[in-house]
């Protein structure tokens, strides 16, 4: 008889609530960073009479949010620990 397919080795800490919390934290962090970047760019536009500051703020907020999400994932997974 053939053997049934083996299940992959799961990490010992296989808690779905932890994973759901991580996904929620990443989404919230990204939204806050992008929103804050947009707001700061809009304030810059209002004070200096420009029309592109909000877009610059959005891009900077997105980059900061992605960097923060990567750091959060590394902390969660333990990558980079010696």
C-alpha positions as CSV (number, residue, x, y, z in Angstrom):
1,X,0.0,0.0,0.0
2,X,1.1,3.5,-0.6
3,X,1.7,5.8,2.3
4,X,-0.5,8.8,2.9
5,X,1.1,12.2,2.3
6,X,3.1,13.4,5.2
7,X,2.0,16.5,7.0
8,X,4.6,19.4,7.0
9,X,6.4,20.0,10.2
10,X,4.7,22.9,11.9
11,X,6.4,25.1,14.3
12,X,5.7,24.3,18.0
13,X,4.0,27.7,18.4
14,X,1.1,27.2,15.9
15,X,-1.4,29.5,17.5
16,X,-3.9,31.0,14.9
17,X,-4.7,33.9,17.2
18,X,-1.1,35.0,17.1
19,X,-1.1,34.9,13.3
20,X,-4.4,36.9,13.3
21,X,-2.9,39.4,15.6
22,X,0.1,39.8,13.4
23,X,-2.0,40.4,10.3
24,X,-4.1,42.9,12.2
25,X,-1.1,44.7,13.5
26,X,0.5,44.9,10.1
27,X,-2.6,46.4,8.5
28,X,-3.1,48.9,11.3
29,X,0.5,50.0,11.3
30,X,0.5,50.4,7.5
31,X,-2.7,52.4,7.6
32,X,-1.4,54.7,10.3
33,X,1.9,55.3,8.6
34,X,0.2,56.1,5.2
35,X,-2.4,58.3,6.9
36,X,0.2,60.2,8.9
37,X,2.3,60.7,5.8
38,X,-0.7,62.1,3.9
39,X,-1.7,64.4,6.7
40,X,1.8,65.8,7.2
41,X,2.1,66.3,3.4
42,X,-1.2,68.1,3.4
43,X,-0.1,70.4,6.2
44,X,3.1,71.1,4.3
45,X,1.0,71.9,1.2
46,X,-1.2,74.3,3.1
47,X,1.7,76.2,4.7
48,X,3.8,76.4,1.6
49,X,1.2,76.7,-1.2
50,X,2.5,73.6,-3.0
51,X,0.4,70.8,-4.6
52,X,2.7,67.8,-4.4
53,X,3.5,67.5,-0.6
54,X,0.6,65.2,0.1
55,X,1.9,62.7,-2.5
56,X,5.4,62.8,-1.2
57,X,4.0,62.2,2.3
58,X,2.0,59.3,1.1
59,X,5.1,57.7,-0.5
60,X,7.2,58.3,2.6
61,X,4.5,56.9,4.8
62,X,4.1,53.8,2.6
63,X,7.9,53.2,2.7
64,X,7.9,53.7,6.5
65,X,4.9,51.4,6.9
66,X,6.5,48.6,4.8
67,X,9.8,48.9,6.8
68,X,7.9,48.7,10.0
69,X,5.9,45.7,8.8
70,X,9.1,43.9,7.8
71,X,10.5,44.6,11.2
72,X,7.4,43.3,12.9
73,X,7.4,40.1,10.8
74,X,11.1,39.5,11.6
75,X,10.4,39.9,15.3
76,X,7.4,37.5,15.1
77,X,9.3,34.8,13.2
78,X,12.6,35.2,15.0
79,X,14.6,35.8,11.8
80,X,17.9,37.6,12.4
81,X,18.3,36.4,16.0
82,X,21.7,34.9,16.7
